[in-house]
Amino acid sequence: MADGRGDWGAERRELVPPNPTPLSSPSTGGRRSEGPSPEISASKIAPSVCRASAGDGPSDALPRIEGDETEAARGAARDDRAGGAPYPARMKQLLIIWHSRTGAAEAMARAAFEGAQKQAEGDEACGARLMRARAAQAEDLLAADGYLFAAPENLASLSGEMKEFFDRCYYPVLGRIEGRPYALMIAAGSDGDGAARQAARICKGWRLRDVQPPLIVNTSAQTPEEILAPKVLGEDVLARCRELGAGMAAGIGSGIW
Ligand SMILES: Cc1cc2nc3c(=O)[nH]c(=O)nc-3n(C[C@H](O)[C@H](O)[C@H](O)COP(=O)(O)O)c2cc1C
């Protein structure tokens, strides 16, 4: 970091195969639209790593749900317990829990929520609930049938609020959610493996089942200015998140996991 840029990619570079497989093409017309192709890195269930591209508009274009703005947007502390009404008892439920500082992980979570809702409109088998990490409680985890956790990587780990959620809820639900399916979405500047590994380790402790590879989105933020700027994700990346949400809802609803 001697040149003032983050060096978050150092460890991941060793994990990335020499000929990464493109997953999506960056769109044009906004910040960070250029850059190398998306990459896949190897792991037990290999994470999908997307290079984020400029979007068609800010995440504000997505439906707002009370109490889950980014830290950048919300200003003073507020009660953010709400996050989408629980679905009727007959439906299974996907719980999407997120934290975000500058909007990337929030947009990913909202897109996944949209995808899950769309799926629910079709098969009415699994509803979805979207909650900010600080609002989520142990009983919310207990009430759900599967989970999608979306967070930024900060200092090679999960962001503090996401980690605090896991710290707060870990023991209250330990032994009570075993075998339930989960997936991860990580927003990172150029790495994301550290946060993905940390979250996977926590979920392994809960004996959750990783049913989808972690979706890691790299926003290419490296300088302090880029890192602190609000993030806008491209439609290609958001589509991947919608797919993940829809896939989780479909899988939970059909009971295949
Ligand atoms: C304090 C801090 C630490 C960060 N550490 C990392 C890191 O370890 N690895 C990385 O790839 N990106 C790192 N970043 C960049 C963010 O992960 C990136 O900007 C991401 O898009 C943030 O997601 P968000 O918009 O949901 O907050 C860091 C950003 C901040 C503010």
The ligand as a Gaussian input file, in Angstrom:
#p B3LYP/6-31G(d) Opt

LIG

0 1
 C      -12.155000      -0.209000       5.696000
 C      -12.181000      -0.905000       4.368000
 C      -11.424000      -2.026000       4.193000
 C      -11.431000      -2.690000       2.960000
 N      -10.728000      -3.837000       2.833000
 C      -10.786000      -4.535000       1.676000
 C      -10.152000      -5.795000       1.564000
 O       -9.572000      -6.328000       2.496000
 N      -10.231000      -6.436000       0.370000
 C      -10.890000      -5.910000      -0.714000
 O      -10.916000      -6.526000      -1.769000
 N      -11.527000      -4.717000      -0.619000
 C      -11.497000      -4.032000       0.549000
 N      -12.183000      -2.859000       0.674000
 C      -12.978000      -2.376000      -0.475000
 C      -14.444000      -2.787000      -0.344000
 O      -14.577000      -4.159000      -0.106000
 C      -15.180000      -2.433000      -1.626000
 O      -15.158000      -1.030000      -1.779000
 C      -16.602000      -2.949000      -1.640000
 O      -17.209000      -2.591000      -2.837000
 C      -17.391000      -2.394000      -0.498000
 O      -18.693000      -2.946000      -0.493000
 P      -19.929000      -2.056000      -0.001000
 O      -20.121000      -1.027000      -1.070000
 O      -21.045000      -3.000000       0.107000
 O      -19.549000      -1.452000       1.303000
 C      -12.190000      -2.186000       1.890000
 C      -12.983000      -1.036000       2.089000
 C      -12.982000      -0.419000       3.316000
 C      -13.850000       0.800000       3.529000

